[in-house]
Amino acid sequence: MRHSALFSIAAVTAACALLPHGAALAEPESSFDSANALYEAEEFEKAREAYEAMLKTALSREVLFNLGNTNFRLGRLGEACLAYRRAELLDPGMAEASQNLRLIQRKLEFLEFSDTGVERAAGRLSASQWITLTCAGLWLILIGGVTLLLYRPGQPWSGILLATTIGGGLLAGLASAGGFIHRGRLDPASLFIVTTNNVVATAGPFPDAKEIIGLPAGSEVRVVAERGPWLFVHIPGTRAGWIGRETVEALWPYRFAP
């Protein structure tokens, strides 16, 4: 895939122009370039369809990010939030997606489940990255420990080998703890994002039920029960209520973990 089109929707308020990075090609050479060309031509609905078609064959943080920007330009702010969050799950360090989410949050004041500081820190790395660090620590333990057995105490390298073994143990322990905390955060598979406007959680699964709270587009909920076209959801702030199934989309509907 060619260079990604990484740009911030903050540019909308600053310059009223969102142009894909390096995407202005006279003869697009790939589906990604073609979608970016459609975006640059302000054919946002066609660009949206092109990005979504690409995601049916392979997930990409760049495509998800650009899909979020396209949905933003179309006024589909809930769907923009969904795309940005998915991009963040693929790459927790993607600052552009986080920046755009915060911009929309200030605009819509959508509801989110809160993490502790430790959980936010653990979330800066993906599950695979924590596993890699744990394996690296275990390898250091193995290399240092086995080599120590081959050297008698007091040899010139014994101090370095001992430090390597201890360092490996600390790395493996901290990385294992980080991975455990990462997995203990809100499971993306259980989270849903409100993608439509004017959603209201009610006290019962029927249209005339008492209203509990409005859920701005982009809000997070956890589905705990289903009844026909209705979902019973937990809402940030220790509340719960019923909403229509068509008002939300799963944050991570894919079979593999992000």
ABEGO torsion letter per residue (X at the ends): XBBBBBBBAAAAAAAGBBBBBGABBABBABAAAAAAAAAAAGBAAAAAAAAAAAAAABBBAAAAAAAAAAAAAAGBAAAAAAAAAAAAAABAABAAAAAAAAAAAAAAGBBBBBBBAAAAAAAABBAAAAAAAAAAAAAAAAAAAAAAAABBBGBAAAAAAAAAAAAAAAAAAAAAAAAAAAAABBBAAABBBBABBGBBBBABBBAABBBABBBBBGBBBBBABBBEABBBBBBBGGBBBBBBAAABBBABABABBX
